[in-house]
Amino acid sequence: MGRIILVDDDEIVAGLVQDAFFAAGHAIGWLSDGQAALQVIKRRPPDLLILDCNMPGLSGIQLLRVIRETPGLHELPVLMLTARQSENDERIIRYEGANDYMSKPFDATRLVGRAESLMSGVTPWN
């Protein structure tokens, strides 16, 4: 069982993701704001962070940059779950330090499988 934090401003997506991870036996919390997520992550880093790119305030990419520059957090596995689908978007997300990338709409079983791989130390892009 992993501890996961999902940061996404879409309540419907958050509900779908939470249901999938709860069904797989994982603990998952949801935050809709990047700045609030950063405060939670600094207090108690999760086993995995799932981020949306586009959010008001601190975007998922900006949050990822901060995490990669923060001692004690820089190795936190991050999966970007986003509506962005271009090859250029994927290159940017990789460059910023995401461990994996999935586009919306997503297959819940595949999302859980990839998340479990990241939590076990398997990084698809390495």
Secondary structure as UniProt FT lines:
FT   STRAND          3..7
FT   HELIX           11..23
FT   TURN            24..25
FT   STRAND          27..31
FT   HELIX           34..43
FT   STRAND          48..51
FT   HELIX           60..69
FT   TURN            71..75
FT   STRAND          78..82
FT   HELIX           87..96
FT   STRAND          100..103
FT   HELIX           108..119
FT   TURN            120..121
FT   TURN            124..125
//
